[in-house]
Amino acid sequence: DAFELYYDDNVTMQENGQPATIGKEANRIREKEFLNNITEFRGAKVLHIAIGDNISYVTWSYDYTHKEWGIRNYTQLSVQHWENGKIIREQF
């Protein structure tokens, strides 16, 4: 529901140095593929949030097992750029 409500139709999402994925539908597919490869989910927790003019930051703590990557336990910073109440660019 949050994806539908807060992400722009032309959102660009980028994981580290990987090529950006452009468009809500392409990112929805990418996110579903990621979630479908999780074999055990132990938790996700927001550690920090910062909000500024048309930008927000969220620090996440994740713990899960992925079909291809194995056990993953890490902290991730997500940066969202906003325009007209929607996320237009997100970087991880």
Sequence and secondary structure as in RCSB ss.txt:
>XXXX:A:sequence
DAFELYYDDNVTMQENGQPATIGKEANRIREKEFLNNITEFRGAKVLHIAIGDNISYVTWSYDYTHKEWGIRNYT
QLSVQHWENGKIIREQF
>XXXX:A:secstr
 HHHHHEEEEEEEE TTS  EESHHHHHHHHHHHHHTEEEEEEEEEEEEEEETTEEEEEEEEEEEETTTEEEEEE
EEEEEEEETTEEEEEE 
